[in-house]
Amino acid sequence: MTLPSSLHMPALVWQLRPVRGLSARTALGALMVAIATILAISCRSTPAPAKPALSAVVTDAAVPLRAAFYYPWFPDAWAHSSVSPYTKYMPTQGLYDSGDPAVIRQHIQAMQYGNIGAGIASWWGQGQPTDGRLATILTASAGSGFKWAVYYEPEGQGDPSVSRLNADLTYLREHYASDPSYLRLGGRFVVFVYADAADGCGMADRWKQANTMNAYIVLKVFPGYASCASQPDGWHQYAPAAPTTSQGHDAFSISPGFDKVGEATRLGRDVTRWRQNIRDMVASGAAFQLVTTFNEWGEGTAVESATEWSSASGYGAFLDALHNNGVEESASAIPLSTATTGLAPSTAVPTPSAPLISSTEPAPGAAPGYNAAAPGPDAVLLAAGDIAKCASAGDQATAALLDGLAGTIAAVGDTAYEKGTPEEFSACYAPTWGRFLARTKPAPGNHEYLTKDASGYFAYFGAAAGDPAQGYYSYDLGAWHVVVINSNCSKIGGCEAGSPQERWLRADLLKHPALCTLAYWHHPRFSSGEHGNNVDMEKIWNALYDAGAEVVLNGHDHDYERFAPQTPSGVADAERGLREFVVGTGGANYYPVNTPITNSEVVLTQTFGILKLTLHAASYDWQFIPEQGKTVTDSGSGVCH
């Protein structure tokens, strides 16, 4: 149906001014709701688009699946208020029409080049313009092997009733879900759902009640989502101003930049940073590995080729990086795998030469689901403990440091204050250090166990935290073997000689006779800080000392302290001793320090920061990086025994 001339779409699109930072996508949502009301008054409803013809057998996708958020609202969205084109960049294809099947096929080819196996298309409801576009998209996708799901936008405009949700799910099932190009997992059609800032567990309840047709529902996260009684099939985040976000095994999202028209840049474009984000995404193993976005030009989040980042491939620098899974093009490649794209093995992908992050079977004692990195000459470990407290901005300061640092993150306990509850992880830790969840290897602190069995900690970090009954595990990082210890001894059967953890540690070290070994846990064996020495950890030190380990990292005392190499009893030993770093500088708050004890070499107070360890094949360098505005630091190097 054609709108009355006074209500013609191009005259209305983007004329709603964003309010309090509302995105262009939200403004369009408000417009779509308004148009739906007008349509209902004038003609009761818009005829549903014809069902796309089935041209092949419907097949399931596989996970992990790389998918990109996709916006089919052009050419209308090229103009907003008095700005035309409404973008700071110029697409290589020009100001195209999303309804042109040739454009859609070009977009599919570009996404497949970037190892993207599915698009998540903005959908505003039955009879809306994006509904008609979805039918066109599915028809144009025939034979490509590419898959599509909808991004259900009305949830971002209020709280649709259970009956409304059920009607929309029924409509999607009857009109699109059986199309060969529609995304299905386990025989179930997939629906991603947006949300607004006011949503909570009630949203999850409504979707559970509405989903009588067994759709595969992936909701957008909100504070406290993990503790809701009603749980969907998956969770995701849409946060384009953040380089990365992670929901554990459910989803990992990356953004190339956020540079909205009329606003200052909120996330700058940096291809080097983007490559690292891609590598982190691949390494996460998350079921949905999400690119935010393919073509949201108004907010400046597109990875689609633009004149500003065009490349010899024709697909642009950001899709080139996705094509290579974040590895420099000069690096040696290994064959493309369905583990990243989620495409069926027979699906053709343009120029399928993208290398993947290599993986091996986990070493005995390694955390479940962790793929040990292949030994290499260098690796980076970034460490701090005593991190996130909602009443403190310190974790924001240290997270800002991590934004610019590549490497594995050792969170050495007391990660979420005060009790490590699911709510504290969601509200305090997730917005800052949670951005790096996929590359974090945590150790539990005492505050985590203020929640029974540290259940909030183990639920948040999942398999990366090891067996919840133990909390200790190991992994390889470059040429180094790394051991993570649970220093909450009373919770796991003790830390003394002959305890389950001490026996495991000795067996693990025997199985991994690396030249260089590092261990970390929360409570320090030696400390000049408020809590002082912890004799309970002496037998753990004994096992490490006997195996010739090099470095120990701890937290608990909220300061930075470096010790000279020493024995388990605190005798200086330059030849075989372990060097301990106390790094309780993650951001919670500061502690006073007593008179430095024997073998203490450096003490830094009143400063949050990150300890960066560069791990070479037979040596290591350390550098304490302070929060912005502070100048105290410490650096040096050591050799492996």
Secondary structure by P-SEA (a helix, b strand, c coil): cccccccccccccccccccccccaaaaaaaaaaaaaaaaaaacccccccccccccccbbbbbccbbbbbbbcccccccccccccccccccccccccccccaaaaaaaaaaaaaaccccccccccccccaaaaaaaaaaaaaccccbbbbbcccccccccccaaaaaaaaaaaaacccccccccccccbbbbbbbbcccccaaaaaaaaaacccccbbbbbbcccccccccccccccccccccccccccccbbbbbcbbbcccccccbbbbaaaaaaaaaaaaacccccccccccccccccccccccccccccccccaaaaaaaacccccccccccccccccccccccccccccccccccccccccccccccccccccbbbbbbcccccccccaaaaaaaaaaaacbbbbbbccccccccccaaaaacccccccccccccccccccccccccccaaaaaaaaccccccccccccccccccbbbbbbbcccccccccccccaaaaaaaaaaaaccccbbbbbbcccccccccccccccaaaaaaaaaaacccbbbbccccbbbbbccccccccccccbbbbbbbccccccbbbbbcccccccccccccccbbbbbbcccccbbbbbbbccccccccccccccc
